[in-house]
Amino acid sequence: QVQVVESGGGLVQSGGSLTLFCAASGSASVIDVMGWYRQTPGNQRELVAIMSSAGTSTYADFVKGRFTISRDIAHDTVDLQMNRLKPEDTAVYYCAIETFSPRLQTWGQGTQVTVSS
């Protein structure tokens, strides 16, 4: 059974930094995409940053220049370095993986990030 586990969330002041960590295990299929999404109450989950197995990264416009995604293919981990955090970055951040075949997506349980003004 695939498990996706996040860690690293917490409370930080505006302008500060946090790093989120995610590790996947138990996948019988090769993982293609790993990345991060976030969700606030009453809103849909939105993409933050993802990286493919080929090393291609995609960022949401609202984090470009502030967040950096990095991935260890060999260990099925993905990190999100978040700098210059803003109160509007406050959300539950979810790690997700997507395997090649079958094309399945698995989510972690989420980790809360709170940015105080």
Secondary structure per residue as TSV (DSSP state, phi and psi in degrees):
chain	resnum	aa	ss	phi	psi
A	1	Q	-	360.0	132.9
A	2	V	-	-74.0	135.5
A	3	Q	E	-124.9	137.3
A	4	V	E	-126.0	119.9
A	5	V	E	-125.6	125.2
A	6	E	E	-103.2	157.6
A	7	S	E	-156.8	167.0
A	8	G	-	106.7	-4.1
A	9	G	-	-71.1	174.4
A	10	G	E	161.9	-164.0
A	11	L	E	-106.1	132.1
A	12	V	E	-143.6	153.1
A	13	Q	E	-79.7	156.2
A	14	S	T	-55.9	134.1
A	15	G	T	92.2	-10.4
A	16	G	-	-83.9	-173.5
A	17	S	-	-130.7	151.7
A	18	L	E	-146.3	152.7
A	19	T	E	-121.6	130.5
A	20	L	E	-101.5	143.7
A	21	F	E	-122.9	145.8
A	22	C	E	-144.2	136.1
A	23	A	E	-131.7	134.9
A	24	A	E	-110.2	144.6
A	25	S	E	-149.2	158.5
A	26	G	-	82.8	6.7
A	27	S	-	-80.3	127.9
A	28	A	S	-82.3	-15.2
A	29	S	S	-108.7	154.6
A	30	V	-	-69.5	136.6
A	31	I	E	-83.9	129.9
A	32	D	E	-91.6	-67.3
A	33	V	E	-106.8	137.2
A	34	M	E	-130.4	143.7
A	35	G	E	-179.3	-167.4
A	36	W	E	-127.3	140.6
A	37	Y	E	-130.4	166.3
A	38	R	E	-143.1	159.2
A	39	Q	E	-148.5	136.4
A	40	T	-	-113.8	158.1
A	41	P	T	-55.5	131.7
A	42	G	T	82.1	-0.1
A	43	N	S	-120.2	160.0
A	44	Q	-	-75.6	155.2
A	45	R	-	-67.9	137.6
A	46	E	E	-127.4	149.2
A	47	L	E	-68.8	137.3
A	48	V	E	-107.0	-58.5
A	49	A	E	-161.8	138.5
A	50	I	E	-136.8	158.7
A	51	M	E	-139.2	133.0
A	52	S	-	-84.1	169.6
A	53	S	T	-66.5	-19.9
A	54	A	T	-83.1	-3.8
A	55	G	S	93.4	5.3
A	56	T	-	-80.7	127.7
A	57	S	E	-110.8	147.8
A	58	T	E	-130.0	131.1
A	59	Y	E	-121.0	146.2
A	60	A	-	-70.0	148.0
A	61	D	G	-57.8	-34.7
A	62	F	G	-74.1	-4.9
A	63	V	G	-119.1	-4.8
A	64	K	T	-59.0	131.8
A	65	G	T	87.0	-10.7
A	66	R	T	-116.4	-37.1
A	67	F	E	-108.9	147.0
A	68	T	E	-133.5	127.7
A	69	I	E	-98.4	140.7
A	70	S	E	-139.5	151.8
A	71	R	E	-141.9	140.6
A	72	D	E	-109.2	101.5
A	73	I	T	-61.8	-41.4
A	74	A	T	-65.1	-30.1
A	75	H	T	-110.4	4.6
A	76	D	T	54.3	49.5
A	77	T	E	-123.9	153.6
A	78	V	E	-144.1	134.5
A	79	D	E	-117.0	156.6
A	80	L	E	-131.4	109.1
A	81	Q	E	-87.4	119.7
A	82	M	E	-115.0	117.1
A	83	N	-	-115.5	161.9
A	84	R	S	48.1	51.4
A	85	L	-	-66.9	147.0
A	86	K	-	-120.2	156.1
A	87	P	G	-54.1	-33.6
A	88	E	G	-72.4	-5.9
A	89	D	G	-82.4	-7.0
A	90	T	-	-59.8	124.9
A	91	A	E	-177.0	171.3
A	92	V	E	-90.1	125.7
A	93	Y	E	-101.6	130.5
A	94	Y	E	-116.0	137.3
A	95	C	E	-93.4	142.3
A	96	A	E	-138.9	147.1
A	97	I	E	-124.2	155.1
A	98	E	E	-135.9	125.3
A	99	T	E	-89.1	160.5
A	100	F	S	-68.3	-58.7
A	101	S	S	-148.1	115.4
A	102	P	S	-71.1	161.6
A	103	R	-	-80.3	88.9
A	104	L	-	-122.1	145.4
A	105	Q	E	-113.6	136.2
A	106	T	E	-128.0	137.4
A	107	W	E	-110.6	150.3
A	108	G	-	-83.2	-179.2
A	109	Q	-	-83.5	-13.1
A	110	G	-	94.8	151.4
A	111	T	E	-137.2	134.8
A	112	Q	E	-80.9	132.4
A	113	V	E	-119.7	124.1
A	114	T	E	-123.7	125.2
A	115	V	E	-113.6	117.2
A	116	S	E	-89.9	147.8
A	117	S	-	-89.3	360.0
